[in-house]
Amino acid sequence: MLYLLLYPLKEIFGPFRLFGYITFRAAYALILAILIVLIIGNYFTNLMKRKSITQRIREEVPRHHKAKEGTPSMGGLMILISILISVLLFADLTNPNILILMIATIYFGTLGFIDDYIKIFKNKPRGLSIKTKLLFQIIFGVALGIYLYFHGPQGYNTKTNLLFLKNYVVNFGIFYPLFVALVAVGTSNGVNLTDGLDGLAAGLLGISGLAYAALAYASGHSGISHYLNIIFVKNGGEITVFCTAMVGALLGFLWFNAYPAQVFMGDTGSLSLGAILGTIAILIKHEFLLVFVGGVFVIEVISVILQIIYFRHTKGKRLFLMAPLHHHYELKGLAEPKIVVRFWIVGIIFLMVALSTLKIR
């Protein structure tokens, strides 16, 4: 909004030229997003507590998690509101990529909100059924895939970057909408599974957001994208503003979500933020890089899958003490903050590996 209002006035007031720079708007979107969450954080958590919108702890998690019962939930609302306000003010709202990301934010935020509402007010610990959540996630993914099939980057509608190999892309053809759906569903649920310890998912999402901010800027810059041999995405650079707004909102949220958490993001946050991350990867044609950028999320999902397979094939034995993997380390006796920080460190290592693959090409 500020970009559309102030940048056209640059000839009248020179400093307004700054709004023409993505880096300038990205930086201030990050700062504003942090401030919004910090300003409303205490009011929000107190409101959730007064309205009894608090966490319900499932029986299958480690017993000491029962102490977290009653902690305000739905903190994802703070994050999403902060992102949307920052993006509305600093992003180019005529950019189709920004509009897609805003739709994804609202769509998955609503889905997560309904899931949290059922858990809290209908006293159903699992919220929406897995089939229902998957159905709505797939609907969005397929719809986005179909849109990009017809309106994606010219010449690359159904193509995406491949890791490590120079001047080579993967073409999914008519199967592209299914690929997009797989990415959106996978990232959304991967983050949702990881959101089990104070600050864990928020920190890892912040790390991933920084990586994709850099990737979005590179993909939307003709010179840098040509140098790195990656697909040039017209209007893709503007996604950088959305990425930094997300990072800022998550940093602000960590102020309240760090151990011991004053508020949890709930599915309102985890489902939507995971989907946003996946959508960003799709729009800038770096879906395969999610395996590295979101490496910890991938490991958490794999740990659950392996646990289920092993449990069924051994008729009741467990590969891990508990899945997802962070619960396994809890039961091994590691303190929650230590697990979280170590997982963040692993996430940073994955980030560096992900960015290094661009030069390996």
Short mmCIF file of the C-alpha atoms (twelve columns), coordinates in Angstrom:
data_MODEL
# 
_entry.id   MODEL 
# 
loop_
_atom_site.group_PDB 
_atom_site.id 
_atom_site.type_symbol 
_atom_site.label_atom_id 
_atom_site.label_alt_id 
_atom_site.label_comp_id 
_atom_site.label_asym_id 
_atom_site.label_seq_id 
_atom_site.Cartn_x 
_atom_site.Cartn_y 
_atom_site.Cartn_z 
_atom_site.pdbx_PDB_model_num 
ATOM 1   C CA . MET A 1   0.000   0.000   0.000   1 
ATOM 2   C CA . LEU A 2   2.802   2.421   0.909   1 
ATOM 3   C CA . TYR A 3   4.618   1.309   -2.225  1 
ATOM 4   C CA . LEU A 4   1.601   2.088   -4.410  1 
ATOM 5   C CA . LEU A 5   0.887   5.377   -2.624  1 
ATOM 6   C CA . LEU A 6   4.362   6.825   -2.087  1 
ATOM 7   C CA . TYR A 7   6.610   5.488   -4.855  1 
ATOM 8   C CA . PRO A 8   4.672   7.314   -7.626  1 
ATOM 9   C CA . LEU A 9   5.404   10.559  -5.712  1 
ATOM 10  C CA . LYS A 10  9.196   10.095  -5.955  1 
ATOM 11  C CA . GLU A 11  9.572   13.051  -8.311  1 
ATOM 12  C CA . ILE A 12  7.906   15.303  -5.731  1 
ATOM 13  C CA . PHE A 13  9.790   13.935  -2.713  1 
ATOM 14  C CA . GLY A 14  13.056  12.182  -3.545  1 
ATOM 15  C CA . PRO A 15  13.316  9.852   -0.506  1 
ATOM 16  C CA . PHE A 16  10.173  8.051   -1.711  1 
ATOM 17  C CA . ARG A 17  12.462  6.455   -4.322  1 
ATOM 18  C CA . LEU A 18  13.540  4.081   -1.542  1 
ATOM 19  C CA . PHE A 19  10.206  2.305   -1.880  1 
ATOM 20  C CA . GLY A 20  11.295  1.178   -5.320  1 
ATOM 21  C CA . TYR A 21  13.939  -1.059  -3.739  1 
ATOM 22  C CA . ILE A 22  12.810  -4.518  -2.690  1 
ATOM 23  C CA . THR A 23  15.588  -4.704  -0.097  1 
ATOM 24  C CA . PHE A 24  14.374  -1.509  1.592   1 
ATOM 25  C CA . ARG A 25  10.763  -2.657  1.770   1 
ATOM 26  C CA . ALA A 26  11.796  -6.157  2.845   1 
ATOM 27  C CA . ALA A 27  13.834  -4.780  5.748   1 
ATOM 28  C CA . TYR A 28  11.011  -2.573  7.002   1 
ATOM 29  C CA . ALA A 29  8.428   -5.328  6.545   1 
ATOM 30  C CA . LEU A 30  10.565  -7.450  8.875   1 
ATOM 31  C CA . ILE A 31  10.900  -4.672  11.461  1 
ATOM 32  C CA . LEU A 32  7.205   -3.816  11.399  1 
ATOM 33  C CA . ALA A 33  6.198   -7.480  11.698  1 
ATOM 34  C CA . ILE A 34  8.366   -7.872  14.807  1 
ATOM 35  C CA . LEU A 35  6.941   -4.725  16.397  1 
ATOM 36  C CA . ILE A 36  3.321   -5.680  15.728  1 
ATOM 37  C CA . VAL A 37  3.693   -9.015  17.532  1 
ATOM 38  C CA . LEU A 38  5.633   -7.455  20.423  1 
ATOM 39  C CA . ILE A 39  3.006   -4.743  20.849  1 
ATOM 40  C CA . ILE A 40  -0.056  -7.011  20.781  1 
ATOM 41  C CA . GLY A 41  1.579   -10.084 22.346  1 
ATOM 42  C CA . ASN A 42  0.737   -9.547  26.019  1 
ATOM 43  C CA . TYR A 43  -2.778  -8.321  25.256  1 
ATOM 44  C CA . PHE A 44  -3.375  -11.316 22.976  1 
ATOM 45  C CA . THR A 45  -2.126  -13.947 25.439  1 
ATOM 46  C CA . ASN A 46  -4.150  -12.423 28.281  1 
ATOM 47  C CA . LEU A 47  -7.245  -12.337 26.069  1 
ATOM 48  C CA . MET A 48  -6.823  -15.995 25.096  1 
ATOM 49  C CA . LYS A 49  -6.450  -16.899 28.765  1 
ATOM 50  C CA . ARG A 50  -9.600  -14.977 29.749  1 
ATOM 51  C CA . LYS A 51  -11.562 -16.636 26.953  1 
ATOM 52  C CA . SER A 52  -10.206 -20.082 27.962  1 
ATOM 53  C CA . ILE A 53  -8.605  -20.506 24.541  1 
ATOM 54  C CA . THR A 54  -5.855  -22.667 25.922  1 
ATOM 55  C CA . GLN A 55  -3.865  -25.720 24.956  1 
ATOM 56  C CA . ARG A 56  -5.296  -29.207 25.370  1 
ATOM 57  C CA . ILE A 57  -2.539  -31.802 25.841  1 
ATOM 58  C CA . ARG A 58  -3.052  -35.192 24.184  1 
ATOM 59  C CA . GLU A 59  -2.477  -38.365 26.183  1 
ATOM 60  C CA . GLU A 60  0.150   -39.787 23.832  1 
ATOM 61  C CA . VAL A 61  2.740   -37.027 24.356  1 
ATOM 62  C CA . PRO A 62  5.364   -37.192 27.169  1 
ATOM 63  C CA . ARG A 63  3.766   -36.910 30.607  1 
ATOM 64  C CA . HIS A 64  5.605   -33.763 31.657  1 
ATOM 65  C CA . HIS A 65  3.807   -31.914 28.847  1 
ATOM 66  C CA . LYS A 66  0.731   -31.972 31.073  1 
ATOM 67  C CA . ALA A 67  2.259   -28.988 32.859  1 
ATOM 68  C CA . LYS A 68  1.637   -27.006 29.662  1 
ATOM 69  C CA . GLU A 69  -2.104  -27.560 29.901  1 
ATOM 70  C CA . GLY A 70  -3.836  -24.204 30.052  1 
ATOM 71  C CA . THR A 71  -1.209  -22.242 28.109  1 
ATOM 72  C CA . PRO A 72  -2.915  -19.816 25.684  1 
ATOM 73  C CA . SER A 73  -3.174  -21.185 22.147  1 
ATOM 74  C CA . MET A 74  -4.022  -19.908 18.642  1 
ATOM 75  C CA . GLY A 75  -0.940  -17.670 18.758  1 
ATOM 76  C CA . GLY A 76  -0.709  -18.250 15.034  1 
ATOM 77  C CA . LEU A 77  -3.303  -15.490 14.702  1 
ATOM 78  C CA . MET A 78  -0.719  -12.983 15.936  1 
ATOM 79  C CA . ILE A 79  1.775   -14.195 13.380  1 
ATOM 80  C CA . LEU A 80  -0.655  -14.144 10.454  1 
ATOM 81  C CA . ILE A 81  -2.064  -10.710 11.336  1 
ATOM 82  C CA . SER A 82  1.454   -9.325  11.601  1 
ATOM 83  C CA . ILE A 83  2.454   -10.826 8.236   1 
ATOM 84  C CA . LEU A 84  -0.637  -9.550  6.446   1 
ATOM 85  C CA . ILE A 85  -0.367  -5.998  7.823   1 
ATOM 86  C CA . SER A 86  3.341   -5.777  6.963   1 
ATOM 87  C CA . VAL A 87  2.761   -7.143  3.467   1 
ATOM 88  C CA . LEU A 88  -0.202  -4.829  2.873   1 
ATOM 89  C CA . LEU A 89  1.956   -1.843  3.769   1 
ATOM 90  C CA . PHE A 90  5.265   -2.698  2.100   1 
ATOM 91  C CA . ALA A 91  4.610   -5.141  -0.758  1 
ATOM 92  C CA . ASP A 92  3.450   -4.408  -4.287  1 
ATOM 93  C CA . LEU A 93  -0.191  -5.499  -4.057  1 
ATOM 94  C CA . THR A 94  -0.492  -5.654  -7.844  1 
ATOM 95  C CA . ASN A 95  2.052   -8.494  -7.920  1 
ATOM 96  C CA . PRO A 96  0.234   -11.822 -8.526  1 
ATOM 97  C CA . ASN A 97  2.715   -13.747 -6.368  1 
ATOM 98  C CA . ILE A 98  1.906   -11.570 -3.355  1 
ATOM 99  C CA . LEU A 99  -1.827  -12.063 -3.919  1 
ATOM 100 C CA . ILE A 100 -1.364  -15.848 -4.110  1 
ATOM 101 C CA . LEU A 101 0.609   -15.872 -0.852  1 
ATOM 102 C CA . MET A 102 -2.015  -13.736 0.888   1 
ATOM 103 C CA . ILE A 103 -4.740  -16.126 -0.279  1 
ATOM 104 C CA . ALA A 104 -2.683  -19.082 0.990   1 
ATOM 105 C CA . THR A 105 -2.212  -17.333 4.348   1 
ATOM 106 C CA . ILE A 106 -5.932  -16.699 4.798   1 
ATOM 107 C CA . TYR A 107 -7.010  -20.101 3.440   1 
ATOM 108 C CA . PHE A 108 -4.728  -22.223 5.615   1 
ATOM 109 C CA . GLY A 109 -5.082  -19.846 8.548   1 
ATOM 110 C CA . THR A 110 -8.834  -20.427 8.421   1 
ATOM 111 C CA . LEU A 111 -8.354  -24.193 8.153   1 
ATOM 112 C CA . GLY A 112 -6.000  -24.172 11.152  1 
ATOM 113 C CA . PHE A 113 -8.346  -21.892 13.115  1 
ATOM 114 C CA . ILE A 114 -11.259 -24.294 12.601  1 
ATOM 115 C CA . ASP A 115 -9.029  -27.191 13.662  1 
ATOM 116 C CA . ASP A 116 -7.990  -25.352 16.850  1 
ATOM 117 C CA . TYR A 117 -11.581 -24.279 17.551  1 
ATOM 118 C CA . ILE A 118 -12.785 -27.897 17.434  1 
ATOM 119 C CA . LYS A 119 -9.943  -29.013 19.710  1 
ATOM 120 C CA . ILE A 120 -10.596 -26.326 22.297  1 
ATOM 121 C CA . PHE A 121 -14.349 -25.742 22.277  1 
ATOM 122 C CA . LYS A 122 -15.633 -29.112 21.069  1 
ATOM 123 C CA . ASN A 123 -13.217 -30.976 23.360  1 
ATOM 124 C CA . LYS A 124 -11.865 -33.114 20.520  1 
ATOM 125 C CA . PRO A 125 -8.082  -33.392 21.041  1 
ATOM 126 C CA . ARG A 126 -7.406  -34.230 17.394  1 
ATOM 127 C CA . GLY A 127 -9.593  -31.483 15.928  1 
ATOM 128 C CA . LEU A 128 -10.575 -31.950 12.300  1 
ATOM 129 C CA . SER A 129 -10.178 -35.460 10.941  1 
ATOM 130 C CA . ILE A 130 -7.002  -36.177 8.998   1 
ATOM 131 C CA . LYS A 131 -9.059  -36.851 5.866   1 
ATOM 132 C CA . THR A 132 -10.831 -33.488 6.113   1 
ATOM 133 C CA . LYS A 133 -7.592  -31.565 6.553   1 
ATOM 134 C CA . LEU A 134 -5.927  -33.424 3.702   1 
ATOM 135 C CA . LEU A 135 -8.912  -32.798 1.438   1 
ATOM 136 C CA . PHE A 136 -8.792  -29.026 1.914   1 
ATOM 137 C CA . GLN A 137 -5.000  -28.964 1.635   1 
ATOM 138 C CA . ILE A 138 -5.135  -30.933 -1.622  1 
ATOM 139 C CA . ILE A 139 -7.874  -28.663 -3.011  1 
ATOM 140 C CA . PHE A 140 -5.654  -25.628 -2.517  1 
ATOM 141 C CA . GLY A 141 -2.577  -27.371 -3.921  1 
ATOM 142 C CA . VAL A 142 -4.332  -28.604 -7.052  1 
ATOM 143 C CA . ALA A 143 -6.019  -25.216 -7.611  1 
ATOM 144 C CA . LEU A 144 -2.657  -23.445 -7.326  1 
ATOM 145 C CA . GLY A 145 -1.058  -26.017 -9.618  1 
ATOM 146 C CA . ILE A 146 -3.738  -25.532 -12.276 1 
ATOM 147 C CA . TYR A 147 -3.393  -21.749 -12.066 1 
ATOM 148 C CA . LEU A 148 0.395   -21.937 -12.484 1 
ATOM 149 C CA . TYR A 149 0.007   -24.503 -15.273 1 
ATOM 150 C CA . PHE A 150 -1.678  -21.794 -17.342 1 
ATOM 151 C CA . HIS A 151 -0.218  -18.614 -15.845 1 
ATOM 152 C CA . GLY A 152 3.201   -19.594 -14.485 1 
ATOM 153 C CA . PRO A 153 6.532   -18.113 -15.625 1 
ATOM 154 C CA . GLN A 154 6.570   -18.072 -19.415 1 
ATOM 155 C CA . GLY A 155 8.303   -21.145 -20.764 1 
ATOM 156 C CA . TYR A 156 8.569   -22.675 -17.285 1 
ATOM 157 C CA . ASN A 157 4.919   -23.203 -16.345 1 
ATOM 158 C CA . THR A 158 5.352   -26.868 -15.480 1 
ATOM 159 C CA . LYS A 159 9.094   -26.869 -14.849 1 
ATOM 160 C CA . THR A 160 11.235  -26.487 -11.754 1 
ATOM 161 C CA . ASN A 161 14.904  -26.250 -10.806 1 
ATOM 162 C CA . LEU A 162 16.780  -29.492 -10.206 1 
ATOM 163 C CA . LEU A 163 19.452  -29.715 -7.528  1 
ATOM 164 C CA . PHE A 164 23.167  -29.870 -8.351  1 
ATOM 165 C CA . LEU A 165 22.842  -30.078 -12.167 1 
ATOM 166 C CA . LYS A 166 23.625  -27.015 -14.267 1 
ATOM 167 C CA . ASN A 167 21.223  -25.832 -16.990 1 
ATOM 168 C CA . TYR A 168 18.777  -28.649 -16.318 1 
ATOM 169 C CA . VAL A 169 15.174  -28.444 -15.157 1 
ATOM 170 C CA . VAL A 170 12.458  -30.995 -14.458 1 
ATOM 171 C CA . ASN A 171 9.276   -30.791 -16.523 1 
ATOM 172 C CA . PHE A 172 6.219   -32.342 -14.832 1 
ATOM 173 C CA . GLY A 173 3.889   -31.593 -17.719 1 
ATOM 174 C CA . ILE A 174 0.242   -32.375 -16.990 1 
ATOM 175 C CA . PHE A 175 1.237   -33.806 -13.612 1 
ATOM 176 C CA . TYR A 176 2.433   -30.422 -12.377 1 
ATOM 177 C CA . PRO A 177 -0.754  -29.643 -10.350 1 
ATOM 178 C CA . LEU A 178 -0.301  -32.941 -8.483  1 
ATOM 179 C CA . PHE A 179 3.324   -32.069 -7.739  1 
ATOM 180 C CA . VAL A 180 2.284   -28.655 -6.419  1 
ATOM 181 C CA . ALA A 181 -0.365  -30.292 -4.217  1 
ATOM 182 C CA . LEU A 182 2.232   -32.723 -2.834  1 
ATOM 183 C CA . VAL A 183 4.592   -29.869 -1.917  1 
ATOM 184 C CA . ALA A 184 1.856   -27.762 -0.274  1 
ATOM 185 C CA . VAL A 185 0.421   -30.684 1.709   1 
ATOM 186 C CA . GLY A 186 3.854   -31.998 2.681   1 
ATOM 187 C CA . THR A 187 5.224   -28.726 4.049   1 
ATOM 188 C CA . SER A 188 1.999   -27.846 5.851   1 
ATOM 189 C CA . ASN A 189 1.893   -31.161 7.690   1 
ATOM 190 C CA . GLY A 190 5.659   -31.299 8.199   1 
ATOM 191 C CA . VAL A 191 5.617   -28.050 10.165  1 
ATOM 192 C CA . ASN A 192 2.498   -29.169 12.013  1 
ATOM 193 C CA . LEU A 193 4.245   -32.339 13.209  1 
ATOM 194 C CA . THR A 194 7.334   -30.395 14.290  1 
ATOM 195 C CA . ASP A 195 5.366   -27.938 16.422  1 
ATOM 196 C CA . GLY A 196 5.702   -29.919 19.638  1 
ATOM 197 C CA . LEU A 197 8.272   -28.051 21.749  1 
ATOM 198 C CA . ASP A 198 8.474   -24.425 22.861  1 
ATOM 199 C CA . GLY A 199 10.030  -22.350 20.086  1 
ATOM 200 C CA . LEU A 200 10.965  -25.323 17.893  1 
ATOM 201 C CA . ALA A 201 8.734   -24.788 14.846  1 
ATOM 202 C CA . ALA A 202 8.893   -20.978 15.064  1 
ATOM 203 C CA . GLY A 203 12.700  -20.955 15.060  1 
ATOM 204 C CA . LEU A 204 13.009  -23.445 12.215  1 
ATOM 205 C CA . LEU A 205 10.427  -21.560 10.155  1 
ATOM 206 C CA . GLY A 206 12.379  -18.356 10.698  1 
ATOM 207 C CA . ILE A 207 15.538  -20.031 9.438   1 
ATOM 208 C CA . SER A 208 13.699  -21.403 6.392   1 
ATOM 209 C CA . GLY A 209 12.101  -18.020 5.755   1 
ATOM 210 C CA . LEU A 210 15.521  -16.348 5.621   1 
ATOM 211 C CA . ALA A 211 16.733  -18.922 3.115   1 
ATOM 212 C CA . TYR A 212 13.757  -18.390 0.854   1 
ATOM 213 C CA . ALA A 213 14.031  -14.615 1.157   1 
ATOM 214 C CA . ALA A 214 17.498  -14.911 -0.398  1 
ATOM 215 C CA . LEU A 215 16.287  -17.411 -2.981  1 
ATOM 216 C CA . ALA A 216 13.287  -15.249 -3.919  1 
ATOM 217 C CA . TYR A 217 15.510  -12.216 -4.425  1 
ATOM 218 C CA . ALA A 218 17.928  -14.241 -6.566  1 
ATOM 219 C CA . SER A 219 15.153  -15.842 -8.622  1 
ATOM 220 C CA . GLY A 220 13.521  -12.488 -9.324  1 
ATOM 221 C CA . HIS A 221 16.785  -10.794 -10.379 1 
ATOM 222 C CA . SER A 222 17.677  -11.520 -14.016 1 
ATOM 223 C CA . GLY A 223 21.419  -11.035 -13.488 1 
ATOM 224 C CA . ILE A 224 21.738  -13.155 -10.335 1 
ATOM 225 C CA . SER A 225 19.450  -15.908 -11.636 1 
ATOM 226 C CA . HIS A 226 21.458  -16.122 -14.854 1 
ATOM 227 C CA . TYR A 227 24.732  -16.266 -12.904 1 
ATOM 228 C CA . LEU A 228 23.408  -19.036 -10.645 1 
ATOM 229 C CA . ASN A 229 21.777  -20.912 -13.550 1 
ATOM 230 C CA . ILE A 230 18.349  -20.951 -11.923 1 
ATOM 231 C CA . ILE A 231 14.964  -20.184 -13.455 1 
ATOM 232 C CA . PHE A 232 14.271  -16.453 -13.663 1 
ATOM 233 C CA . VAL A 233 10.828  -15.765 -12.180 1 
ATOM 234 C CA . LYS A 234 9.379   -12.484 -13.349 1 
ATOM 235 C CA . ASN A 235 7.947   -10.597 -10.344 1 
ATOM 236 C CA . GLY A 236 9.497   -13.238 -8.092  1 
ATOM 237 C CA . GLY A 237 11.716  -10.776 -6.251  1 
ATOM 238 C CA . GLU A 238 8.694   -9.225  -4.552  1 
ATOM 239 C CA . ILE A 239 8.237   -12.492 -2.630  1 
ATOM 240 C CA . THR A 240 11.301  -11.405 -0.629  1 
ATOM 241 C CA . VAL A 241 9.079   -8.860  1.148   1 
ATOM 242 C CA . PHE A 242 6.632   -11.580 2.136   1 
ATOM 243 C CA . CYS A 243 9.451   -13.834 3.359   1 
ATOM 244 C CA . THR A 244 10.972  -11.152 5.584   1 
ATOM 245 C CA . ALA A 245 7.538   -10.229 6.961   1 
ATOM 246 C CA . MET A 246 7.133   -13.884 7.932   1 
ATOM 247 C CA . VAL A 247 10.587  -13.985 9.534   1 
ATOM 248 C CA . GLY A 248 9.848   -10.805 11.492  1 
ATOM 249 C CA . ALA A 249 6.508   -12.117 12.737  1 
ATOM 250 C CA . LEU A 250 8.178   -15.358 13.846  1 
ATOM 251 C CA . LEU A 251 10.954  -13.508 15.674  1 
ATOM 252 C CA . GLY A 252 8.334   -11.458 17.510  1 
ATOM 253 C CA . PHE A 253 6.396   -14.608 18.309  1 
ATOM 254 C CA . LEU A 254 9.509   -16.296 19.703  1 
ATOM 255 C CA . TRP A 255 9.599   -13.533 22.348  1 
ATOM 256 C CA . PHE A 256 6.500   -15.171 23.822  1 
ATOM 257 C CA . ASN A 257 6.940   -18.744 22.572  1 
ATOM 258 C CA . ALA A 258 10.489  -19.396 23.809  1 
ATOM 259 C CA . TYR A 259 10.775  -21.802 26.750  1 
ATOM 260 C CA . PRO A 260 8.733   -21.668 28.908  1 
ATOM 261 C CA . ALA A 261 6.122   -20.687 26.338  1 
ATOM 262 C CA . GLN A 262 3.529   -18.056 27.192  1 
ATOM 263 C CA . VAL A 263 1.553   -18.933 24.066  1 
ATOM 264 C CA . PHE A 264 1.447   -21.664 21.415  1 
ATOM 265 C CA . MET A 265 0.879   -21.044 17.716  1 
ATOM 266 C CA . GLY A 266 -1.586  -23.915 17.401  1 
ATOM 267 C CA . ASP A 267 -2.639  -25.342 14.058  1 
ATOM 268 C CA . THR A 268 -3.703  -21.813 13.123  1 
ATOM 269 C CA . GLY A 269 -0.009  -21.069 12.858  1 
ATOM 270 C CA . SER A 270 1.673   -24.359 12.004  1 
ATOM 271 C CA . LEU A 271 -0.637  -25.457 9.182   1 
ATOM 272 C CA . SER A 272 -0.668  -22.012 7.561   1 
ATOM 273 C CA . LEU A 273 3.033   -21.214 7.943   1 
ATOM 274 C CA . GLY A 274 4.008   -24.598 6.549   1 
ATOM 275 C CA . ALA A 275 1.730   -24.022 3.577   1 
ATOM 276 C CA . ILE A 276 3.146   -20.521 3.081   1 
ATOM 277 C CA . LEU A 277 6.681   -21.930 3.022   1 
ATOM 278 C CA . GLY A 278 5.658   -24.547 0.466   1 
ATOM 279 C CA . THR A 279 3.835   -21.961 -1.670  1 
ATOM 280 C CA . ILE A 280 6.887   -19.692 -1.682  1 
ATOM 281 C CA . ALA A 281 9.035   -22.617 -2.842  1 
ATOM 282 C CA . ILE A 282 6.534   -23.387 -5.606  1 
ATOM 283 C CA . LEU A 283 6.282   -19.799 -6.844  1 
ATOM 284 C CA . ILE A 284 10.050  -19.316 -7.155  1 
ATOM 285 C CA . LYS A 285 10.629  -22.808 -8.596  1 
ATOM 286 C CA . HIS A 286 12.747  -24.146 -5.727  1 
ATOM 287 C CA . GLU A 287 10.537  -26.970 -4.512  1 
ATOM 288 C CA . PHE A 288 13.281  -29.618 -4.416  1 
ATOM 289 C CA . LEU A 289 15.437  -27.350 -2.286  1 
ATOM 290 C CA . LEU A 290 12.802  -27.669 0.461   1 
ATOM 291 C CA . VAL A 291 14.348  -31.047 1.256   1 
ATOM 292 C CA . PHE A 292 17.420  -29.154 2.517   1 
ATOM 293 C CA . VAL A 293 15.940  -25.832 3.628   1 
ATOM 294 C CA . GLY A 294 13.296  -27.671 5.650   1 
ATOM 295 C CA . GLY A 295 15.570  -30.589 6.446   1 
ATOM 296 C CA . VAL A 296 14.491  -30.839 10.089  1 
ATOM 297 C CA . PHE A 297 10.825  -30.879 9.067   1 
ATOM 298 C CA . VAL A 298 11.618  -33.703 6.648   1 
ATOM 299 C CA . ILE A 299 13.419  -35.685 9.358   1 
ATOM 300 C CA . GLU A 300 10.490  -35.244 11.744  1 
ATOM 301 C CA . VAL A 301 8.040   -36.550 9.122   1 
ATOM 302 C CA . ILE A 302 10.295  -39.481 8.246   1 
ATOM 303 C CA . SER A 303 10.604  -40.396 11.931  1 
ATOM 304 C CA . VAL A 304 6.813   -40.659 12.184  1 
ATOM 305 C CA . ILE A 305 6.569   -42.749 9.001   1 
ATOM 306 C CA . LEU A 306 9.363   -45.090 10.120  1 
ATOM 307 C CA . GLN A 307 7.769   -45.453 13.565  1 
ATOM 308 C CA . ILE A 308 4.442   -46.483 12.042  1 
ATOM 309 C CA . ILE A 309 6.026   -48.932 9.569   1 
ATOM 310 C CA . TYR A 310 8.274   -50.497 12.227  1 
ATOM 311 C CA . PHE A 311 5.411   -50.731 14.728  1 
ATOM 312 C CA . ARG A 312 3.210   -52.588 12.237  1 
ATOM 313 C CA . HIS A 313 5.889   -54.938 10.940  1 
ATOM 314 C CA . THR A 314 7.196   -55.892 14.396  1 
ATOM 315 C CA . LYS A 315 3.696   -56.186 15.878  1 
ATOM 316 C CA . GLY A 316 4.035   -53.552 18.557  1 
ATOM 317 C CA . LYS A 317 7.742   -52.727 18.883  1 
ATOM 318 C CA . ARG A 318 8.937   -49.142 18.539  1 
ATOM 319 C CA . LEU A 319 11.891  -47.844 16.551  1 
ATOM 320 C CA . PHE A 320 11.939  -44.598 18.584  1 
ATOM 321 C CA . LEU A 321 10.836  -44.095 22.156  1 
ATOM 322 C CA . MET A 322 8.243   -41.726 20.692  1 
ATOM 323 C CA . ALA A 323 7.666   -39.947 17.398  1 
ATOM 324 C CA . PRO A 324 8.093   -37.268 16.069  1 
ATOM 325 C CA . LEU A 325 11.812  -37.346 16.768  1 
ATOM 326 C CA . HIS A 326 11.912  -34.439 19.245  1 
ATOM 327 C CA . HIS A 327 9.780   -36.474 21.668  1 
ATOM 328 C CA . HIS A 328 12.277  -39.336 21.395  1 
ATOM 329 C CA . TYR A 329 15.033  -37.083 22.717  1 
ATOM 330 C CA . GLU A 330 12.752  -35.785 25.458  1 
ATOM 331 C CA . LEU A 331 12.245  -39.336 26.704  1 
ATOM 332 C CA . LYS A 332 16.003  -39.896 26.460  1 
ATOM 333 C CA . GLY A 333 16.308  -37.238 29.166  1 
ATOM 334 C CA . LEU A 334 17.419  -34.151 27.227  1 
ATOM 335 C CA . ALA A 335 16.024  -30.843 28.451  1 
ATOM 336 C CA . GLU A 336 13.499  -29.218 26.133  1 
ATOM 337 C CA . PRO A 337 15.509  -26.003 25.516  1 
ATOM 338 C CA . LYS A 338 18.595  -28.068 24.633  1 
ATOM 339 C CA . ILE A 339 16.649  -30.113 22.072  1 
ATOM 340 C CA . VAL A 340 15.195  -26.963 20.522  1 
ATOM 341 C CA . VAL A 341 18.539  -25.155 20.204  1 
ATOM 342 C CA . ARG A 342 20.227  -28.250 18.789  1 
ATOM 343 C CA . PHE A 343 17.466  -28.673 16.216  1 
ATOM 344 C CA . TRP A 344 17.886  -24.984 15.303  1 
ATOM 345 C CA . ILE A 345 21.610  -25.606 14.787  1 
ATOM 346 C CA . VAL A 346 20.829  -28.538 12.519  1 
ATOM 347 C CA . GLY A 347 18.357  -26.307 10.680  1 
ATOM 348 C CA . ILE A 348 21.070  -23.687 10.120  1 
ATOM 349 C CA . ILE A 349 23.423  -26.383 8.802   1 
ATOM 350 C CA . PHE A 350 20.714  -27.484 6.369   1 
ATOM 351 C CA . LEU A 351 20.238  -23.848 5.323   1 
ATOM 352 C CA . MET A 352 23.938  -23.508 4.497   1 
ATOM 353 C CA . VAL A 353 23.901  -26.771 2.555   1 
ATOM 354 C CA . ALA A 354 20.816  -25.614 0.646   1 
ATOM 355 C CA . LEU A 355 22.380  -22.313 -0.383  1 
ATOM 356 C CA . SER A 356 25.665  -24.015 -1.275  1 
ATOM 357 C CA . THR A 357 23.865  -26.227 -3.806  1 
ATOM 358 C CA . LEU A 358 23.376  -23.124 -5.954  1 
ATOM 359 C CA . LYS A 359 27.135  -22.847 -6.486  1 
ATOM 360 C CA . ILE A 360 27.596  -26.600 -6.796  1 
ATOM 361 C CA . ARG A 361 25.487  -26.306 -9.947  1 
# 
